[in-house]
Amino acid sequence: MTAKEFLQQAYIAHQEVELKLEEIEKLRSLSTRTTSKISSVPIHGSVNGSRVENAVALIEEQADRLAEEVLKLLEINKSVATAIAQVKNPSERAILEYRYLCFFSWQQISALMKTGTRQIYRLHNQALKNFSACH
């Protein structure tokens, strides 16, 4: 795996976390909306109640599974952040953080660092080389 591929894991993980959190939110919303029908005719036993309970339990199991996946993805982000923090050159470290942890565009990074985009590209390439040498 190249340095760039390693660093890009953070972006991919971030996108997956966002999707999984949305899915968890939808599942939790669904579980709170799940209710049994109210009927004037008495229902023998608790068939409807158990169906609702089963549905809510399945929803919660799915949400818990997704939450575990989110934790694994956050570990990827943490490992990328830890690796970037070890870069000695502050400018190179800043570019890597802006690009791979904050997901800024080259133009945004250029504006933040008050330098031209071409210089940002050069610094980024140097940062990748130095990052590869360290890891």
ZAVOGU-72842 format. One record per residue (C-alpha): y, z, x; residue number from 1; residue in three letters. Coordinates in pm, 1 decimal. Example, Ala and Ser with C-alpha at 12.3 -4.5 7.8 and 13.67 -1.06 7.14 Angstrom:
2
@v -450.0&w 780.0&u 1230.0&num 1&residuo ala;
@v -106.0&w 714.0&u 1367.0&num 2&residuo ser;
***
This chain:
135
@v 0.0&w 0.0&u 0.0&num 1&residuo met;
@v 338.6&w -97.4&u 138.8&num 2&residuo thr;
@v 635.5&w 139.0&u 150.5&num 3&residuo ala;
@v 802.1&w -53.2&u -131.6&num 4&residuo lys;
@v 488.6&w -37.9&u -348.0&num 5&residuo glu;
@v 461.2&w 335.4&u -286.0&num 6&residuo phe;
@v 824.6&w 388.1&u -383.0&num 7&residuo leu;
@v 798.9&w 163.2&u -689.2&num 8&residuo gln;
@v 528.7&w 393.2&u -826.5&num 9&residuo gln;
@v 810.6&w 625.8&u -931.7&num 10&residuo ala;
@v 967.9&w 360.2&u -1154.1&num 11&residuo tyr;
@v 635.9&w 264.2&u -1309.7&num 12&residuo ile;
@v 550.4&w 630.0&u -1367.0&num 13&residuo ala;
@v 895.4&w 689.1&u -1518.5&num 14&residuo his;
@v 843.9&w 404.5&u -1766.6&num 15&residuo gln;
@v 499.2&w 536.3&u -1860.4&num 16&residuo glu;
@v 633.2&w 889.3&u -1905.1&num 17&residuo val;
@v 902.2&w 760.2&u -2140.9&num 18&residuo glu;
@v 642.0&w 575.1&u -2349.6&num 19&residuo leu;
@v 404.3&w 869.9&u -2361.9&num 20&residuo lys;
@v 681.0&w 1112.0&u -2459.1&num 21&residuo leu;
@v 780.5&w 879.4&u -2742.6&num 22&residuo glu;
@v 419.5&w 864.2&u -2854.3&num 23&residuo glu;
@v 390.9&w 1245.0&u -2843.0&num 24&residuo ile;
@v 708.4&w 1274.6&u -3049.2&num 25&residuo glu;
@v 571.3&w 1032.2&u -3309.9&num 26&residuo lys;
@v 239.4&w 1216.6&u -3323.6&num 27&residuo leu;
@v 405.9&w 1555.5&u -3364.4&num 28&residuo arg;
@v 629.1&w 1411.5&u -3635.9&num 29&residuo ser;
@v 323.3&w 1273.3&u -3810.1&num 30&residuo leu;
@v 143.3&w 1607.1&u -3790.9&num 31&residuo ser;
@v 433.6&w 1786.6&u -3957.5&num 32&residuo thr;
@v 447.3&w 1526.2&u -4234.9&num 33&residuo arg;
@v 75.7&w 1546.4&u -4304.5&num 34&residuo thr;
@v 35.5&w 1739.6&u -4626.5&num 35&residuo thr;
@v -224.7&w 1762.3&u -4893.3&num 36&residuo ser;
@v -154.5&w 1610.9&u -5231.5&num 37&residuo lys;
@v -64.7&w 1853.7&u -5505.3&num 38&residuo ile;
@v -271.8&w 1794.6&u -5812.7&num 39&residuo ser;
@v -279.9&w 1958.4&u -6154.2&num 40&residuo ser;
@v -657.7&w 1923.0&u -6150.2&num 41&residuo val;
@v -823.5&w 2195.7&u -5947.2&num 42&residuo pro;
@v -1023.5&w 2066.5&u -5653.6&num 43&residuo ile;
@v -1353.5&w 2235.6&u -5584.8&num 44&residuo his;
@v -1390.4&w 2353.1&u -5228.0&num 45&residuo gly;
@v -1143.6&w 2272.4&u -4956.0&num 46&residuo ser;
@v -1229.8&w 1908.1&u -4886.0&num 47&residuo val;
@v -866.3&w 1792.9&u -4891.8&num 48&residuo asn;
@v -753.4&w 2094.0&u -4693.8&num 49&residuo gly;
@v -1014.5&w 2033.7&u -4427.6&num 50&residuo ser;
@v -924.7&w 1662.5&u -4406.4&num 51&residuo arg;
@v -562.5&w 1750.2&u -4350.0&num 52&residuo val;
@v -657.7&w 2018.2&u -4101.0&num 53&residuo glu;
@v -886.1&w 1773.0&u -3920.0&num 54&residuo asn;
@v -613.6&w 1510.0&u -3911.0&num 55&residuo ala;
@v -359.9&w 1755.8&u -3772.3&num 56&residuo val;
@v -612.2&w 1880.4&u -3515.4&num 57&residuo ala;
@v -685.1&w 1523.3&u -3401.6&num 58&residuo leu;
@v -313.7&w 1450.5&u -3374.6&num 59&residuo ile;
@v -261.1&w 1763.8&u -3166.5&num 60&residuo glu;
@v -557.4&w 1675.0&u -2940.8&num 61&residuo glu;
@v -408.2&w 1330.6&u -2880.8&num 62&residuo gln;
@v -65.4&w 1482.1&u -2808.2&num 63&residuo ala;
@v -222.8&w 1727.9&u -2562.3&num 64&residuo asp;
@v -407.2&w 1444.4&u -2386.4&num 65&residuo arg;
@v -83.3&w 1249.5&u -2354.8&num 66&residuo leu;
@v 94.6&w 1558.3&u -2222.1&num 67&residuo ala;
@v -170.9&w 1588.7&u -1949.4&num 68&residuo glu;
@v -112.7&w 1223.8&u -1855.7&num 69&residuo glu;
@v 261.9&w 1289.9&u -1838.9&num 70&residuo val;
@v 198.8&w 1573.7&u -1593.1&num 71&residuo leu;
@v -3.7&w 1340.8&u -1369.0&num 72&residuo lys;
@v 275.5&w 1082.4&u -1377.4&num 73&residuo leu;
@v 534.0&w 1346.9&u -1292.8&num 74&residuo leu;
@v 324.8&w 1437.0&u -988.7&num 75&residuo glu;
@v 363.2&w 1076.0&u -870.9&num 76&residuo ile;
@v 741.0&w 1105.7&u -906.5&num 77&residuo asn;
@v 732.4&w 1433.7&u -716.9&num 78&residuo lys;
@v 534.2&w 1281.5&u -428.0&num 79&residuo ser;
@v 778.4&w 989.9&u -403.4&num 80&residuo val;
@v 1077.6&w 1227.0&u -411.6&num 81&residuo ala;
@v 919.4&w 1446.2&u -143.5&num 82&residuo thr;
@v 853.8&w 1144.0&u 77.9&num 83&residuo ala;
@v 1209.9&w 1015.0&u 36.0&num 84&residuo ile;
@v 1349.5&w 1359.7&u 120.0&num 85&residuo ala;
@v 1185.8&w 1332.0&u 462.5&num 86&residuo gln;
@v 1391.7&w 1024.8&u 557.2&num 87&residuo val;
@v 1626.6&w 1142.9&u 831.6&num 88&residuo lys;
@v 1911.3&w 892.2&u 797.2&num 89&residuo asn;
@v 2135.0&w 1010.1&u 508.6&num 90&residuo pro;
@v 2247.2&w 658.5&u 410.0&num 91&residuo ser;
@v 1892.1&w 528.1&u 402.5&num 92&residuo glu;
@v 1775.9&w 833.5&u 210.3&num 93&residuo arg;
@v 2059.0&w 787.9&u -41.7&num 94&residuo ala;
@v 1970.4&w 423.2&u -99.7&num 95&residuo ile;
@v 1604.1&w 508.3&u -152.7&num 96&residuo leu;
@v 1694.9&w 788.8&u -393.2&num 97&residuo glu;
@v 1939.2&w 575.1&u -588.7&num 98&residuo tyr;
@v 1697.9&w 284.6&u -611.4&num 99&residuo arg;
@v 1358.4&w 451.5&u -659.3&num 100&residuo tyr;
@v 1441.6&w 783.8&u -823.5&num 101&residuo leu;
@v 1759.9&w 706.4&u -1018.3&num 102&residuo cys;
@v 1667.4&w 339.0&u -1082.3&num 103&residuo phe;
@v 2018.8&w 213.1&u -1008.7&num 104&residuo phe;
@v 2092.6&w -155.9&u -964.2&num 105&residuo ser;
@v 2202.9&w -290.1&u -627.6&num 106&residuo trp;
@v 2555.8&w -325.2&u -765.2&num 107&residuo gln;
@v 2561.3&w 38.5&u -877.7&num 108&residuo gln;
@v 2438.1&w 153.1&u -538.1&num 109&residuo ile;
@v 2698.2&w -63.9&u -368.9&num 110&residuo ser;
@v 2974.7&w 92.0&u -578.5&num 111&residuo ala;
@v 2848.9&w 447.4&u -519.9&num 112&residuo leu;
@v 2825.6&w 397.5&u -147.0&num 113&residuo met;
@v 3151.1&w 200.4&u -133.8&num 114&residuo lys;
@v 3003.9&w -86.9&u 64.4&num 115&residuo thr;
@v 2909.3&w -448.4&u 1.7&num 116&residuo gly;
@v 2586.2&w -549.6&u -165.7&num 117&residuo thr;
@v 2470.3&w -742.0&u 142.0&num 118&residuo arg;
@v 2511.2&w -428.3&u 352.6&num 119&residuo gln;
@v 2312.6&w -233.4&u 92.9&num 120&residuo ile;
@v 2030.8&w -490.7&u 122.0&num 121&residuo tyr;
@v 2033.3&w -452.8&u 501.5&num 122&residuo arg;
@v 2031.0&w -74.1&u 482.4&num 123&residuo leu;
@v 1751.3&w -88.0&u 225.0&num 124&residuo his;
@v 1538.4&w -309.6&u 447.8&num 125&residuo asn;
@v 1597.3&w -75.3&u 740.9&num 126&residuo gln;
@v 1515.6&w 223.7&u 520.7&num 127&residuo ala;
@v 1186.7&w 62.4&u 418.4&num 128&residuo leu;
@v 1096.1&w -3.5&u 781.9&num 129&residuo lys;
@v 1179.0&w 354.2&u 881.7&num 130&residuo asn;
@v 999.3&w 488.1&u 574.3&num 131&residuo phe;
@v 685.6&w 291.0&u 668.0&num 132&residuo ser;
@v 700.0&w 429.3&u 1020.6&num 133&residuo ala;
@v 717.1&w 787.3&u 888.9&num 134&residuo cys;
@v 440.7&w 754.6&u 629.8&num 135&residuo his;
***
